[in-house]
C-alpha cells in the first residue's frame, strides 16, 4: 500500500512540532515540512492561507496525511492515519 502524502506545518521553535518530525522520521515517513516562522512576506501569507484552509485556528503542528488533518502532536492519531 502506498503511503499517503504527508505535509507538516510547523514552527522551528515548537517542541510539539519537533516531536511530530521525530515521530515521522522514526516511522520512515516521507513528508514535506513547512516552518511557517522561517518564511516572510507573500510566501508566508500564501502558506498561512493554505494552512487556514485545513486548520482555521492556524495552530501548530498541523499535519495533513492524505485527507486526514491532525492538529497538535497526537502520536496515536498520526500512526493510525499513516496505517501503522
C-alpha positions in Angstrom: 0.0 0.0 0.0 1.4 3.4 -1.0 2.0 5.9 1.7 -0.4 8.9 1.6 1.1 12.3 1.1 2.2 14.0 4.3 2.7 17.7 5.0 3.7 19.1 8.3 3.1 22.8 9.1 5.4 23.7 11.9 7.2 26.4 13.8 11.0 26.0 14.1 10.8 26.8 17.9 7.9 24.5 18.7 8.6 21.4 20.9 5.4 19.6 19.8 6.4 20.2 16.1 9.9 18.7 16.8 8.1 15.7 18.4 6.0 15.3 15.3 9.0 15.5 13.0 10.9 12.9 15.1 7.9 10.5 15.0 7.6 10.8 11.2 11.4 10.3 10.9 11.3 7.2 13.3 8.5 5.7 11.2 10.5 6.3 8.0 7.8 8.6 6.5 8.5 10.8 3.5 7.0 14.1 4.3 7.2 17.8 3.5 7.7 20.2 6.3 7.0 23.9 6.2 8.4 26.0 9.0 6.0 28.9 8.8 8.0 31.2 11.1 11.0 31.0 8.7 9.0 32.4 5.8 8.2 36.1 5.2 6.1 38.4 3.1 4.0 36.9 0.3 5.4 33.4 0.8 4.3 33.5 4.5 0.8 34.8 3.6 0.3 32.1 0.9 1.3 29.4 3.4 -1.0 30.8 6.1 -3.9 31.0 3.6 -3.2 27.3 2.7 -3.0 26.4 6.4 -6.2 28.2 7.3 -8.0 26.1 4.7 -7.2 22.9 6.7 -6.9 24.4 10.2 -8.8 27.7 10.6 -7.1 28.3 14.0 -3.6 28.1 12.4 -2.2 26.2 15.4 0.9 24.1 15.3 1.8 21.5 14.5 -0.8 20.8 11.8 -0.2 17.5 10.0 -2.0 16.7 6.7 -1.9 12.9 6.0 -3.8 12.2 2.8 -7.3 13.5 3.6 -6.8 13.4 7.4 -5.9 16.6 9.3 -4.3 16.3 12.8 -3.9 19.4 14.9 -1.3 19.0 17.6 1.1 16.2 18.5 -1.2 13.2 18.8 1.0 10.2 18.3 -1.7 7.5 18.1 -3.8 9.5 15.6 -0.7 10.2 13.5 0.2 6.5 13.4 -3.4 5.5 12.7 -3.6 7.9 9.8 -0.3 6.5 8.4 -1.7 3.0 8.8 1.0 2.0 11.3 
